[in-house]
Amino acid sequence: MNPTLVGLELKRFCRDYVGLFFIAVLPAFMYVVFGAAQTFGAEDIGRGNVALYIMISMAVYGAVTATVSVGGSAAVERMQGWGRQLGLTPLRDAAYVAAKAIVAMVIAFIPIGLIYAIGFGTGAKGETWVWFASAAIVLFGACLFALYGLVFGLAFKSESAVGAASGSLVIFAFLGNIFIPLSGVMLTIAKFTPLYGLVSLARYPLTEGYSVDMEGNLAHEALWVPLANVGAWTLILTLLTVYLVRRGRDRQ
């Protein structure tokens, strides 16, 4: 790990005010509007209340957006020649990857910290261990989505790839049961989308797998379902990343 490289990367991301808005401020605003400001936010659910449930959901969206942007920018940098520049330095690939991983975790912590702090001050309630367990799941689970950004960056090789990757997350957030509770066929489809597994795992300490759909029906989901979703998408994104890296080398 190279502290200088990590510091430079963090400064670069912190200067991107537009990116920080979509990563941290927008999800926090959505929590306030759809969670803290609603009367149903105080209703009990599992080991806490509805406000905490919505807070966790928005933290997942913000953290994933953060790590996708880091992964996408890393791929674009390598494809645009930054990798060759680093090759002239003593920095090894392992150190570069480690630096990017640390940057991804730090950037992901920004929306998590902001949203959890706002939630703490606006009525989100739950058992103490639920707060810490859900935050840890969000943080480490979101890091897997750096692979999602890498896939877009390697496939499209332009700055717009990062925007496309982040923009597609909005669609997957709706389909992944993050913004609104789904039911019926839509819920069945949601279980195959990339964000469903992570948000379900993050909510699990709070809900223990129980949920209420838009029709008011109570349902329970076994833990293996979100675990299988996360595992499958991690494998898919890893294989896609390896394929795109090898394709890029073959063309050089």
Order of alpha helices (4+ residues) and beta strands (2+ residues): alpha-alpha-alpha-beta-beta-alpha-alpha-alpha-alpha-alpha-alpha-alpha-alpha-beta-beta-alpha
